[in-house]
Amino acid sequence: MIYIKIVLMAKSGPIVIVEDDLDDQNILDEAIRESGTKNEIIFFSTGPSAFEFLKQTKSQPFLILSDINLPVQTGIEFKKRIDEDPELRQKSIPFIFFSTSVEKSAVTKAYTEMTVQGFFKKSNTYDELKSVIRLIMDYWKLCKHPNT
């Protein structure tokens, strides 16, 4: 007999945000709330703390938004660690980089060496940021996913 583990993409699961800047955390929180998203938002200031949460939580996160420039380990290193973990890869949590730093080399590495589903530059104005956040949230609420 073969057992297949099925994990459903929890469209109502928590949004995990890895961002070390408190002002950016507050702005992201406000923009997500204003987009009409009701999901719980859980902030982490480092990749290792977010990784430990992802390993221990019983919930299926809706998506992960991560900065590139983080203390302790970069967003790229954090994502690689997720990709190297079979249990977290199985969860297929959508992973999006959201950063002020958008160097071509980082964008190329994100798409060619790992499984990211988006790379966005933090906007210069709050209205632009809100628009991008609404787009991301709406997309993932509608998107068909391997685990839906």
N, C-alpha and C positions, 0 to 999 in steps of 0.2 A: 504494500500500500504506500502511495506517495502522498506526503503532506506538503502543501504549498502555503507559505506564510503570506497573507495578504495584508497590506498596510494601506489604509485609505488616506488620501490627502485630505487633511482636515481643513476644510475651507473656513471653519470656525475656530481652528487651533490658534495658539499664540503666534504672534509675530516676534521673532527674535531679532533684536537690533544690537550690533556690536559697534559702539561709538564711544570714544573716550572723552569727547568734548560735551560738557553738560549743557551748554547753550544749544548745540546741535541736537542733543537728545530732546530738549524741550520743544524746539522748533519741529522736529520730526513727529513727536507725539501730537502736537497741535495739528499739524498738516494731515496726519493719518486720521485723527478724530474728525476733522472738517471734511474729509473725503467720504464720511459716512461709514467708515469701517468700524465695526463693533468688537473686533478681536482684541484679546488681551495683548498688551505690548510689554515685552520683557527686555530691559536694557542690560547690557554688559559692557564694561569698559575695556576688557581684554579678551582675546581669542581663547586662551586657556579656560577662563571662567565660563564662557559660552559653551565651549566644548564639553566641559564637565556637566553642565546643565543638559545638553543634548544627549549625553550618554545616560544620564540618570532619570530623565523625565519619562513618564508613561504616556504623556500627550504626544500627538503628532503635530508639530509646528506647521503653520500655514506657509510661512516663508522666513528666510533669513536675509536681512539687509546688513551689509558689513562695510565699514570704511576700509581703505587700503592701509593708511598710515595709523597704526595702533601701537601702543606700548607693549612690551614683552615679546610679541610676535606679530608680524604683519598680517594683514587680511589675506594675502596670498598664502602665507604659511598656515594660517587657520583653515582656509579652504582645502589645502592639500592634506591636512591632517584629517579632515572630514572624509575626503575622497579615499584615503588609505584605510579607513575604518569600515569593514564589511557591514556591520550593523547599521551605521549611519548612512552608508551608500544605499542600503536597502530601503531606507525611509524615503529616499528621493525628495528631500526637502528642497524646494526651489531656493536657489542662492543667487543673490543680486549684490553686486558691488555698487556702493553709493558713496562717492568720494569727491573731494575737492581736487585731488591729484589724479589726473587722467592722462598719464604718459602712454604713448603708443606701445612701448614695450610691456607695460603692465596689462593693457587691454589685450594685446596679442597673447601674452602668457596665460591670461585668464581663460581665453577661448580655445587655445590650442593645447594647453597642458592640463586642464582641469575641466570639470563639468559645471560651468556657471551658466545661468540663464539670463543674465543681463549685466550691463556695466553702464552706470549713469553718473554724470557729473552733477555735483550739488549745484543748484541754481544760484544765481546772484541775487534774485529777489524772492521774497516769500511767495508771491503769486505764481512765479515760475516753479518753485519748489512744490507748491500745492498741486499744480497741474501735473507734474511728473509723478508725484506720489499717487494721485488719483488714477493716472494711467496704469501704473504698476499694480495697484490694488484691483482695479477693474479687470485688467488682463488676467491676473491669477485667479480671480473669482470665476471667470468664464472659461479659462483654459482647461482642455482635457489633459490629463496627466497620467503617467504610467500606473499610478496607484489609485486612480479614481474608479 
